[in-house]
């Protein structure tokens, strides 16, 4: 499934926890004689980059707005005031690669207000947000030495360990950090944030080990500090479900919905828990309850459609999406979802209709235009293929920062090139995407087609088999199945004749 569409389908908060991402990882060596250099340039202001370590434990947003509020908002209550202009200017300097200037401004800002985090911590956050992990680590290591009574560097290291699934490392760091947090009294706002992060992190340690009972006290301590935290209620709900306490789990999901009406419906959250437990009957019942009790709720029907789509129940997904459009014919989200469902079922005409409407309504929506490009490219109409390439090229330009390209948007552009017969260009681009290691099943199909054209049957089979191993639906599943069968048949014929694959096939 396209990552762009996965994002739309998995917008339901708990689905991200319980369902696979749809990415497949296959070794690049020998499949293409191409390589891609690692991209390490800092992102431009406003660009989404690697997760801020703090968000790993707290479940906060993973894109950074790069403002003083983002950088120091956990330390002061008035980060948006003019007195923090040095902080904003430091962020600007950092993005302009003036690292020394950024540091100088942050030193001056902290001299003016000692309640701000240590300079090394602020620089570490900037480097981490720029995906420069080694540079971030170096800054935080300095902070441990120069600010031994400040807990934040330790918390960042623990959160990075959690992100890397190094549970024991995270626990050890958190336990070392606890007395430092207890003794810290220089800034009560920061101390509260440290306590929240500690409890969230320790709960994550227990969750990572499936020690659900052990997680409960940490969630309760977290919620005593921050009773309106939606993520805390949702994670507690998930934990209670794992303990067989479905009523209590429902109550936590319901509390989260009351705090934020835009979050997942509690019945749908339970459905996703049941789905994870491989209990499809109860999952379906929960979805039924959600739509039955909220017959005119657009969000509920969209959530139900996404759930059905991610669980490969495309007929049900279409039914819920159609109902969403009846509730609100102008809903952009419903149009994109309905178009995506039609694309997955191979109904390209219907997909084109809804996606055209979505693009006309929101020309800057990359999800809608990316899917439209794929739908147009897959039709046997030269004009539509040309338009697909134009859309894909515009999207690629819009989503590329420096040398960094969104892999799924780039894959769409490569596929549009291929469909127009520009195979060499498509091959070069897909090779770079493929060499990164993680691709979507749809992209794997595109790679398989090119490998087939190059006579690399064995490698094409490996890639296609990896795609079909994904449990999630994807638009090219049927085409992938058919191509794999065709290639295996050819492989078998070659074997029967005593032939062998070309020498280059396994390079």
N, C-alpha and C positions, 0 to 999 in steps of 0.2 A: 504494500500500500504506500502511496506517496506520503512522505513525511508531512507535507502540507495538509493532506487530508487526514492523516492520523491525528494531527493537532486538533483539527475540527471535531473529529469523531471522539477524541478522548478529552474533550474540554471538561467533561464531568470530573469533578475533583478526585473522587476515589478510584475512578477507572484507571487513572495514571498509576495507582498503586497496584491494582489487581490484574491488569491485562498487559500482555506483551506489547512491546513497542512496534513490532513488525519489522525491525531491522534484522538483517542477517549479516554475519561476519564470516568472510571467506578469505583465505590467503591470496594475496595478489601475485605472488611470485610465479612467474612463468606463464601467466594468463595473457598479459600484455607486455610487450617489450617497451614499456613506458614507466616513468616514475614521476611522482609529484614531490616537490620540495615542501618541507614543513613551513607552514605559514605562521609567522610570529609577530606580525605588525600589530601595534596597539589599535583598537577599534576607534572609529571616529565618535565624537560625542553623540550619545543617544543610541549607539549601536548595541544590540543585544550581544552579549559575549558569554564567556564561561560563568557558571553560577558563582555568585558571591558566596564564599564559604558559610557565612552566617545563615543563608537561606536553606542550606542543606538540613540543618537541624530544626529550624523553626518552621520550615515549609513555606517561607516567604517567597515573593516573586524572584525569578532568576534573571531578569533583565534589569539593567541599572540606568536610572535617568541621569546620572552624573551631575548632581547638584549638591549644594552644601547640605541640604536636607538629607540626601542619601548618605553623604560621607560622615556627617557629625550629628544627625538628627537623634541618634540614640544617646547622645551626651548632653544636648541642650534642647530646650523647648522652643527656642526662637531662631532656629537655624536659617530661616528665610529672611531674617532682618538684615539691613545694610551692614551691620557691624561684622558680618562674616563674608564681606566682599573678598577678603584675602583668600578664603577657602575656595570660593567660586573661581577666582582668578588662577589659583593653583591648579584647579582641575583643567582649566583652559590651557595653561602652560604645559601641563602633562600631556594633553592630547596633541599639542604642537611639538612634542618631543623635547621640550625644555624641562628636563627632569630636575636639574639643579635649581632652576627658577621656581619650579613647583615646590620643592623642598624648602627653599628659603621663605616662601610665602606661608607655608604651613608652620614653620618655626615661629614666624612673626605672629601668626594667628593664635598659636598656643601660648605665646608669651603674653598676649593681650587677654586670653581667657584660659587659665590653667585647667578648667573643667573639660576642655576638649581632650580627645584621646591622644596618646603619645604620637609624635610625628611619624615614628617608624610604623605604627599601626595604620595611620591614615595612608602613608605611602604604600604599605602592604596591600591595603584594600584597592588602591588604584591599580597596582600591578596585577592583582588577582582578577580584577574586572577586565583588564586588558589581556587576560589569558597568559600572562607571563608568570607562570607559577614559581619558577626558580627565583626570579627577582622578588616576588612577594615573600617567598620563604626566607630569603636573606634578610629582608627588612624585619620580619617578625622574629627571626633569630636574634637580631640586634636588640629588639625590644625586650626580649626575655632577659638580656644582660643589663641593658640600661634602665629598664623599668621593672625590676623583679617583683614589685608589689602590685603590678597592674595585671589583671587576669586575661585581658583580651587576646594577647598573642597565643596563649595556651588554648583558649577556646577556638580560635581559628584553626590551630593544628588539629584539635579534636574533631572539628567539623569536616576538615579535609579528609581525615582518616575515615569518618563515617561515609563520606562521598565515595571513597575508594573501597568501601566494604571491609575496612580493617577494624573490625569491631573491638578486638582485644586492645589494640593500640589506642583507640578512641576512649575506651573505658579507663585505661591507665592514665591517660592525660587528664581526663575529666576528674578522676579521683585526686590527682595531684593539684588540680585547679581549685577544688572545693574549699580548702582552708584559705587559699588566697582570696577567693571571693568573700568568704565570711569575714576576713580581716579588713577588706577594702571599704573605706568610708569617705573617700575624697569627693565622690559625686554620686549621690543617691540614685539619680536617674540611670547612670551607667550601671550601678550595682544591681538595680532591679533588672536591667537588661541582661546582665551576666547571670543572674539567678534563673531567669527564664531560659536562657540558652543552655545552662547546665542541666536543668530538669528536662528540657526537650532532648538534649543529647543523651542523657542517661535513659530516657524512655526509648530513644532510637536504638540504643545498645540492646535493651531487652527485646524490642521488636525484632531486631536483626537476629536474635537467637531464639525467637519464638517463645520467649519466656514472658508470656502475656501477663500473668499475675504480678511479676516484678515490675512491670511498666506502670501499673495503676497508680502507685503512690507518687511517681514523678509527674504524671499527668495532673493529678489532683493539686500537687504543689504548684505546677505551672498555672493552672486555672485559678488558684487563689491569688496569684500575682496578676493575672491577665484573664479575667472571667469572660471577656467577649472575644477571645481569640478563636476564630472559626476553625483554623487548622488543628488546634488543640482538641476541640470538641470532635472533629472528624476522626482524628487519630485515636482518640479515646473510644469513639464508637466502633472503630475497626477492631480495637483490642478487646472490647467487651463482646463483640460478635465471635471472636476467636475463642472466647471463654464460654460460648454457648448462651450468653445473656443477650438474646436478640431484642427483648423489650427495652432493656437499658441502652443497647446500641442504637435502637430507633430513636430513643429520647435524645441522645447526644447529637445524632444527625439532624433531628428536628430543631434542637437548640441552635445548631449552626445555621439552619435555614432562617430561623427567626432573627438571628443577628444580621445575616446577609441574605436577603431574598433572592439574590442572584446565584446562590450556591446550589448544590445538588439536592433534589427532593429526597427525603429520608427513605422512601420506599425504593427509589432507584439506587440509592447507596447500598441498601440491603441486597438488592438484586445483584449488584456487582460483587458483594461479599459471597452470596450464594454461588455465583458463577465461578468465583475463584475456588470455592469448595467443591466444584463440579456437581452442584445440585441445580441443574437446569430447571426442573419443575418448580422449585420454590423461587428461583430467580424470575421465571416467567410470571408466577403469581404476584410477586412484588411489583413487577412492571405493570401488571394488570390493575393492581390496587392503585398505583400512582395515577394512571390515566382515568380510572373510574372515579376517583375522588377529586380529580382536577380536570373535568372534561373540557374546560375552556381556557386552560392554562397553557399558553404557547411554550413556555420554557420546559414544562413537564413533557410535552409531546416531542420536543426537540431532543431532550435527554433520552427519552425512550427510543427514539429513532437512532440516536448515536449508539446506544447500548446494543440494539438489535443489529446495527451495521457491524460493530466491532466483533460481535459474537456470530457473525456470518449468517444472520437470519434476514436476508435481504428483502424477502416479501413483507415481513413484519416491519422492517425499517421503512419500506415504501409506504405502508399503511399509516404509520405514525407521522411520517413526513407530510403525506397528503393531508392528514388531519391538521397538522400545524399550519399548512397553507390555507386551509379553510378558516382557521381561527384568525390568521393574519396574512392575507394575500400579499402584503407588501414586505413581509419579513425577509430580509436579505439572507439571514442565516438559514431559513427554511429553503429558500431557492437554491443556495449553494449545496445544502445537504441533499435535497431532492435530485439535483443534477449529478452529484457524486454517486448516489445510489444507482441512478440510471446508467452511469458510466460503468459501474461495477457489474451491472447485469448485461452489459453489452448493448443497451438501447441508446445508441449514440445520438439519434435524432432528438429524443426527449432530453438527454443530457445537454445537448447543444442549446435547446430552447431555454431551459432554466438557467444555464450558466451565462448565456447571452443576456438574459434579463438581469442577472446578478451583476455582471460587468457593467451594463448600462447604468445600473443603480449606484454602483460603487466602483468606478474605474480604477481606483488605487488598491482594491482588494486583491492581494497577490494570490490568495487561495483560489478565488473564483477564476481569475485570468489564467492561472497556471493549469487548472483543470480544463478550462476551455481550450487552451492550446493543445493539450493532450487529446481532447475529443476531436478537434479539427484535424490534427496530424494523423489520426487513425482512420480518416475517411479518404476514399479514393477520388478526391477532387483536388486538382492542382491549385485552384484559387484558395481553397480552405487550407491546404498544406502551406501555401505561401503566407497566409494570414497567421497560421499557427507559429511559423518561424518568427514573424514580426513581433507577436505577443511575447513569445519566449525570450527573444533578444531584449525586449524592453524590460521584462521581469528580471533577467539576468543582470542588466545594468543597474536596476533599482535595488537589487539585493546584494550586490558585490561591493565590498569595502576593501579598497586596495587590491591585494591579490586573493582575498578571501571570497569565495563564491558559495552560496547555498547549494549543497550537493544535489538536492532534489530539483531545484530550479534549473541548475546546470544540466541535469539529466534530461529534463524536458526539452531544453534547447538542443541537446545532442540528438534526441529522438526526432525532433522536427527536422534537423539536418539530414539524418538518416533517411527519413521518409521522402525527402526530396532528392535522394540519390547522392548526397554529399557525404559518402561513407567515410572517407579518409578524415574529414574534420570531426565527424561524429565519433569515430574510433579514438582519435587523439583525446577528445574531451572526456569520453566515457572511461578511457584508460586512466586518466588522472583521478576521476571520481572513484574508480574501482580500487586504485592503489591505496586510497585512504583507509580501506579495510572494511568499513561498514556501509552497506547499501540497502535500499529497500527492495522487496521482491519485484516491484515493477521495474526498477533499474536493473535488477539481475536479468530480467527478461530481455531488456534492450542489449545488455552485454552479451547474453547468449546468442542473440540474433547476429551480432557482429562476429562473434567467435565462429558461428556457423558459416558465415560468409567467407571467413578466412580459412576454412577447412579444419578448424581446431575442435573437432567433434568431442574428444574426451573432456576437454576443459569446459566446453559449452554445457555438457551433461552435468558436470559438477556444479556449475553455477545455477542451472535450472533446478536441480534437485534441492539445492539450498533454498531457493525461492519457494518451492512447493512445501518445504518443511515448516514454513511459517504457518501458525494456526489462524492468522488473521486473513480476512478477505483482501484481495487486491484486484485491480481492474484487469490485469493481464493473466489471471490464474488459468483461465481456459486456454488461452493462447500458449501459455507456458507448458501446460499439460500436453497439448497437441504437439508442440515443437519437441518436447522431451521424448515423446513416443516416437516421433519421426527420427530423431537422432539416434535413439537406442536401436531402432530397426536398421538404420544404416550401419551402426557399429557392429551389430550382429551379422549383417551380411558380409562386412569386411572380415570379420573373424572366421566365418564359414569358408571364405575364399582363401584363408590363410594370409590375408593381407594385414597390414599394420597401419597405424596412423602415421601421418607425416612426422619426420624427425622433430620438426619445430613444434609439434602439438604439445609437448610437455616441457617446453622451455619456459 
